[in-house]
Amino acid sequence: MQIIGIVFISVMLSLSGCSNQTAPKGATEQPVQSSNPSPSAPPVELTEANDTLPLKPLGTAGEVASYYNRHLAIKDGAVYGWTDNDQPQIMMDDAIQIGVGDTTSYALLRDGQLIAWTEDPKAVVYLAKDIASFSAGRTGVFAIKNDGALWRYDSPDQTGVEIAKDVVFSSIGDGTDYYITKQREVFARGLAHRGQYGDGRLESTKDFIKVASDATQVKGHTGHVILLQTNGDVLGTGGNIYGPLSTHGLGDKAITWGVIFTGASHIATGSSHSVAIKEEGTLWIWGANEGTKPHQVMDQVVAAAAGKDVTLVKTRDGGIWFWQTGMEPRKIL
């Protein structure tokens, strides 16, 4: 394991600008109350028939999750959870993907059921079934069904609403939400005051609109967003006071998409920093406390997530690593 030490520079500051989003009218699905690792692959694989992205589970890429100070990880089939720098505790098993929101945790079970819980993982809500993958954030959760239909749940106790069809990837941000269709087109809805759409506008929309194309992954966070294109380029737009977009719009914001990294197969972003994994497994990081130039910090990495001022990764040997920006990675599981 190759680790490059980084000197801790300053305490993390967070960008602002979040708001709840109202789901549009459409089909609904009611959650039911209850008391009760696969290898990763580059996301640029296209079908020969129609040159579109296939819908598939996230696999290992979905086995770590972080949102500000709340974190989840899957190791040896068990889900571990913790806050801040506490010791990880086993929550449950039988999950293939996990996610974290403001106060709610989520897990996709092997049988395709999406569940949610707040404090007690033994008291869960069953949100939906036949789910291929999902994304969680402050304002709720996106669930992509096996038929490509995208559903949104504002909270575990509210009815789900169908948002779109033919979706292969989604991201719940801190005020702006995104999804990617089979045709690799990116759609966004929500706040735009920091340039989160990347098309020059600074006013929000009530409906999803197309903001980019040729994308395989998109990750939104506190006033900014990064996306991964099929050629491995990482693009970013939005607020960039502390460098999560590298030098693109540094010191304020970028209102159009700009290339900030190349050769990536997986991306993640936190409130003030971002990371990318290259296909050979090297992890690269940039942003607050790390500098604006992407630099390598680890290798043998298969999954990564970013929180407020922390990075969480899983390595090929199944190890879970967790550290604050500006400090050295440390193995916790």
C-alpha positions as CSV (number, residue, x, y, z in Angstrom):
1,M,0.0,0.0,0.0
2,Q,1.4,3.3,-1.1
3,I,0.5,6.3,1.0
4,I,1.8,9.8,0.6
5,G,1.5,11.8,3.8
6,I,-0.1,15.3,3.6
7,V,0.5,18.1,6.1
8,F,-2.7,19.3,7.8
9,I,-3.2,23.0,7.0
10,S,-6.5,24.3,8.3
11,V,-9.9,23.6,9.7
12,M,-12.6,22.8,7.0
13,L,-15.2,25.4,6.1
14,S,-18.4,24.4,4.3
15,L,-20.1,26.1,1.4
16,S,-23.7,27.3,1.9
17,G,-26.8,27.4,-0.3
18,C,-29.2,24.4,0.4
19,S,-32.9,24.1,0.1
20,N,-35.5,21.4,0.0
21,Q,-36.8,20.4,-3.4
22,T,-40.5,19.8,-4.1
23,A,-41.1,16.7,-6.2
24,P,-43.4,17.2,-9.3
25,K,-46.7,15.5,-9.7
26,G,-46.6,12.0,-11.0
27,A,-46.9,8.3,-10.1
28,T,-46.6,7.5,-6.4
29,E,-45.5,4.6,-4.3
30,Q,-46.2,4.2,-0.6
31,P,-43.5,3.0,1.8
32,V,-44.3,0.3,4.3
33,Q,-43.3,0.6,8.0
34,S,-41.5,-2.4,9.6
35,S,-39.8,-3.3,12.8
36,N,-37.7,-5.5,11.6
37,P,-19.0,-7.4,-2.7
38,S,-19.0,-7.4,-6.1
39,P,-16.0,-6.3,-8.3
40,S,-16.0,-2.8,-9.7
41,A,-15.7,-1.9,-13.4
42,P,-15.2,1.3,-15.4
43,P,-18.6,3.0,-16.0
44,V,-17.9,3.6,-19.7
45,E,-19.2,0.4,-21.1
46,L,-21.8,1.0,-23.9
47,T,-24.2,-1.5,-25.5
48,E,-23.4,-2.4,-29.1
49,A,-27.0,-2.1,-30.2
50,N,-27.8,1.5,-29.5
51,D,-24.6,3.1,-28.0
52,T,-26.3,3.8,-24.7
53,L,-25.2,3.2,-21.1
54,P,-26.5,-0.1,-19.5
55,L,-28.4,0.0,-16.3
56,K,-26.5,-2.0,-13.7
57,P,-25.9,-2.1,-9.9
58,L,-23.1,0.1,-8.5
59,G,-21.2,-3.0,-7.2
60,T,-18.2,-2.2,-5.0
61,A,-18.5,1.5,-5.9
62,G,-21.6,1.6,-3.7
63,E,-20.0,0.0,-0.6
64,V,-18.8,3.2,1.1
65,A,-20.9,6.4,1.8
66,S,-20.3,9.6,3.6
67,Y,-22.4,12.8,4.2
68,Y,-20.8,15.5,6.3
69,N,-20.1,13.6,9.6
70,R,-22.2,10.4,9.0
71,H,-20.6,7.4,7.4
72,L,-21.4,3.9,6.3
73,A,-19.2,1.1,4.8
74,I,-19.7,-2.6,3.8
75,K,-17.0,-5.0,4.8
76,D,-17.2,-8.8,4.5
77,G,-21.0,-8.5,3.8
78,A,-21.7,-6.5,7.0
79,V,-22.8,-2.8,7.1
80,Y,-20.8,-0.6,9.5
81,G,-21.9,2.9,10.6
82,W,-20.4,5.7,12.6
83,T,-20.4,9.5,13.1
84,D,-17.4,11.8,13.3
85,N,-14.4,9.8,14.4
86,D,-16.3,7.2,16.5
87,Q,-15.5,3.5,16.2
88,P,-17.5,1.8,13.4
89,Q,-20.4,-0.4,14.7
90,I,-22.1,-3.3,12.8
91,M,-25.6,-2.2,11.7
92,M,-26.8,-5.2,9.6
93,D,-25.9,-7.6,6.9
94,D,-27.3,-8.7,3.5
95,A,-26.8,-5.2,1.9
96,I,-25.1,-4.6,-1.5
97,Q,-25.2,-0.7,-1.4
98,I,-25.4,1.9,1.3
99,G,-26.2,5.6,1.4
100,V,-26.4,8.5,3.9
101,G,-28.6,11.5,4.2
102,D,-28.9,14.3,6.7
103,T,-30.6,12.2,9.4
104,T,-31.4,9.0,7.5
105,S,-29.3,6.0,6.5
106,Y,-30.2,3.7,3.6
107,A,-29.3,0.2,2.4
108,L,-30.1,-1.8,-0.8
109,L,-30.6,-5.4,0.1
110,R,-29.6,-8.4,-2.0
111,D,-33.3,-9.0,-2.9
112,G,-33.7,-5.5,-4.4
113,Q,-35.5,-3.9,-1.5
114,L,-34.5,-0.4,-0.4
115,I,-34.7,0.2,3.3
116,A,-34.1,3.3,5.5
117,W,-33.6,4.0,9.2
118,T,-32.7,6.9,11.5
119,E,-31.1,5.9,14.8
120,D,-32.0,2.2,15.2
121,P,-31.1,-0.1,12.2
122,K,-33.4,-2.7,13.6
123,A,-36.4,-0.4,13.1
124,V,-36.4,0.1,9.3
125,V,-38.8,1.4,6.7
126,Y,-39.1,-0.5,3.5
127,L,-39.2,2.2,0.8
128,A,-39.3,0.3,-2.5
129,K,-38.6,-3.0,-4.2
130,D,-37.0,-4.1,-7.5
131,I,-34.3,-1.4,-7.1
132,A,-31.0,-1.5,-9.1
133,S,-29.2,1.4,-7.4
134,F,-29.9,4.6,-5.4
135,S,-28.4,7.8,-4.2
136,A,-29.0,9.7,-1.0
137,G,-28.5,13.2,0.3
138,R,-29.8,16.0,2.5
139,T,-33.2,16.3,0.8
140,G,-34.1,12.6,0.3
141,V,-33.2,9.6,-1.9
142,F,-33.3,8.7,-5.6
143,A,-34.1,5.0,-6.3
144,I,-33.6,3.6,-9.8
145,K,-35.7,0.6,-10.5
146,N,-34.7,-2.4,-12.6
147,D,-36.8,-1.1,-15.5
148,G,-34.9,2.3,-15.4
149,A,-37.6,4.3,-13.7
150,L,-36.3,6.9,-11.3
151,W,-38.3,7.5,-8.1
152,R,-37.7,10.1,-5.5
153,Y,-38.5,9.9,-1.7
154,D,-38.3,13.1,0.3
155,S,-38.3,11.1,3.5
156,P,-38.9,7.5,4.6
157,D,-42.5,8.3,5.8
158,Q,-43.6,10.0,2.6
159,T,-44.9,8.6,-0.7
160,G,-42.5,8.1,-3.6
161,V,-42.8,10.0,-6.8
162,E,-41.7,8.8,-10.3
163,I,-39.3,11.4,-11.8
164,A,-38.1,10.0,-15.1
165,K,-37.5,6.9,-17.2
166,D,-34.5,5.3,-18.8
167,V,-32.2,6.4,-16.0
168,V,-28.8,4.7,-15.2
169,F,-27.3,7.0,-12.5
170,S,-28.5,9.7,-10.0
171,S,-27.2,12.1,-7.4
172,I,-29.0,13.9,-4.6
173,G,-27.1,17.1,-3.8
174,D,-27.5,19.7,-1.1
175,G,-30.0,21.7,-3.2
176,T,-29.5,20.5,-6.7
177,D,-30.3,17.0,-7.9
178,Y,-29.1,15.2,-11.0
179,Y,-29.6,12.1,-13.0
180,I,-28.1,10.5,-16.1
181,T,-30.1,8.7,-18.9
182,K,-29.2,5.7,-21.0
183,Q,-28.2,8.2,-23.7
184,R,-25.6,9.6,-21.3
185,E,-27.4,12.9,-20.9
186,V,-27.3,14.8,-17.6
187,F,-30.5,16.4,-16.2
188,A,-30.6,18.8,-13.2
189,R,-33.2,20.6,-11.0
190,G,-32.9,22.8,-8.0
191,L,-30.6,25.6,-6.9
192,A,-28.4,27.3,-9.6
193,H,-27.1,30.3,-7.8
194,R,-23.6,29.0,-7.7
195,G,-23.6,27.8,-11.3
196,Q,-24.6,24.2,-10.4
197,Y,-26.1,23.7,-13.9
198,G,-23.0,24.5,-15.8
199,D,-24.9,26.2,-18.6
200,G,-24.3,29.8,-17.4
201,R,-27.7,30.2,-15.7
202,L,-28.0,31.3,-12.0
203,E,-31.7,30.8,-11.5
204,S,-33.3,27.6,-10.4
205,T,-35.9,25.6,-12.4
206,K,-38.9,23.6,-11.1
207,D,-38.5,21.0,-13.8
208,F,-35.4,18.9,-14.7
209,I,-33.5,20.2,-17.7
210,K,-30.6,18.8,-19.7
211,V,-27.3,20.4,-18.6
212,A,-24.6,18.1,-20.0
213,S,-24.0,15.0,-22.1
214,D,-21.6,12.1,-22.6
215,A,-21.6,11.4,-18.9
216,T,-21.4,8.2,-16.9
217,Q,-21.4,9.5,-13.3
218,V,-22.4,12.7,-11.6
219,K,-21.9,13.8,-7.9
220,G,-23.4,16.9,-6.4
221,H,-22.7,18.4,-3.0
222,T,-22.6,21.8,-1.3
223,G,-23.1,24.3,-4.2
224,H,-21.0,22.4,-6.7
225,V,-21.1,19.2,-8.9
226,I,-18.6,17.0,-10.7
227,L,-19.3,14.6,-13.5
228,L,-17.4,11.8,-15.2
229,Q,-17.4,11.5,-19.0
230,T,-17.0,8.4,-21.0
231,N,-13.4,9.3,-22.0
232,G,-12.4,9.5,-18.3
233,D,-12.5,13.3,-18.0
234,V,-13.8,14.8,-14.8
235,L,-15.7,18.0,-15.3
236,G,-17.0,20.4,-12.6
237,T,-19.1,23.5,-12.1
238,G,-20.6,25.6,-9.2
239,G,-19.1,27.0,-6.0
240,N,-15.4,26.7,-5.7
241,I,-14.2,28.8,-2.7
242,Y,-12.0,26.0,-1.3
243,G,-11.1,24.0,-4.4
244,P,-13.4,21.0,-4.9
245,L,-13.3,21.9,-8.6
246,S,-9.5,22.3,-8.6
247,T,-8.6,25.7,-10.1
248,H,-11.8,26.0,-12.2
249,G,-13.5,29.1,-10.8
250,L,-11.3,29.0,-7.7
251,G,-12.1,31.6,-5.1
252,D,-15.7,32.0,-6.0
253,K,-17.6,29.9,-8.6
254,A,-17.7,28.5,-12.1
255,I,-20.9,28.8,-14.0
256,T,-19.8,26.5,-16.9
257,W,-18.4,23.0,-17.0
258,G,-14.6,22.8,-17.0
259,V,-12.2,19.8,-17.1
260,I,-10.4,19.3,-13.7
261,F,-9.0,15.8,-14.0
262,T,-8.4,13.1,-16.6
263,G,-8.2,9.3,-16.7
264,A,-10.8,8.6,-14.0
265,S,-13.1,5.6,-13.6
266,H,-14.9,6.7,-10.4
267,I,-15.5,10.1,-8.7
268,A,-16.8,11.5,-5.3
269,T,-17.1,14.9,-3.8
270,G,-17.6,16.3,-0.3
271,S,-18.5,19.7,0.9
272,S,-15.1,21.2,0.0
273,H,-12.9,18.5,-1.6
274,S,-13.1,15.9,-4.3
275,V,-11.5,12.5,-5.2
276,A,-11.1,10.4,-8.3
277,I,-10.1,6.8,-8.8
278,K,-8.2,5.8,-11.9
279,E,-8.8,2.4,-13.5
280,E,-5.6,1.0,-12.1
281,G,-6.8,1.8,-8.6
282,T,-4.9,4.9,-7.7
283,L,-6.8,7.5,-5.6
284,W,-6.3,11.2,-6.3
285,I,-7.5,14.1,-4.1
286,W,-7.8,17.9,-4.3
287,G,-9.6,20.7,-2.5
288,A,-9.6,22.2,1.0
289,N,-6.6,21.2,3.0
290,E,-5.2,19.3,0.0
291,G,-4.4,22.0,-2.5
292,T,-6.0,22.7,-5.9
293,K,-3.7,20.3,-7.9
294,P,-4.9,16.7,-7.8
295,H,-2.3,14.4,-6.3
296,Q,-2.2,10.7,-5.5
297,V,-2.6,9.5,-1.9
298,M,-3.3,5.7,-2.2
299,D,-3.4,2.8,-4.6
300,Q,-5.4,-0.5,-4.8
301,V,-8.6,1.5,-4.2
302,V,-12.0,0.2,-5.6
303,A,-14.5,2.7,-4.0
304,A,-14.4,6.2,-2.5
305,A,-16.7,8.6,-0.7
306,A,-16.2,12.2,0.6
307,G,-17.9,14.0,3.6
308,K,-17.4,17.3,5.2
309,D,-13.7,17.1,5.7
310,V,-13.1,13.3,5.5
311,T,-12.4,10.7,2.8
312,L,-13.6,7.1,3.0
313,V,-12.3,4.4,0.7
314,K,-12.3,0.6,0.2
315,T,-9.3,-1.2,-1.1
316,R,-9.0,-4.4,-3.2
317,D,-8.2,-6.5,-0.1
318,G,-11.5,-5.4,1.5
319,G,-9.9,-2.9,3.9
320,I,-11.8,0.3,4.9
321,W,-9.7,3.5,5.2
322,F,-10.9,6.8,6.7
323,W,-9.1,10.1,7.3
324,Q,-9.5,13.9,7.5
325,T,-8.4,16.0,4.6
326,G,-4.7,17.1,5.0
327,M,-3.9,14.1,7.1
328,E,-2.6,10.6,6.3
329,P,-5.0,7.7,5.4
330,R,-5.6,5.3,8.2
331,K,-7.2,1.8,8.1
332,I,-10.2,1.5,10.4
333,L,-11.7,-1.9,9.3
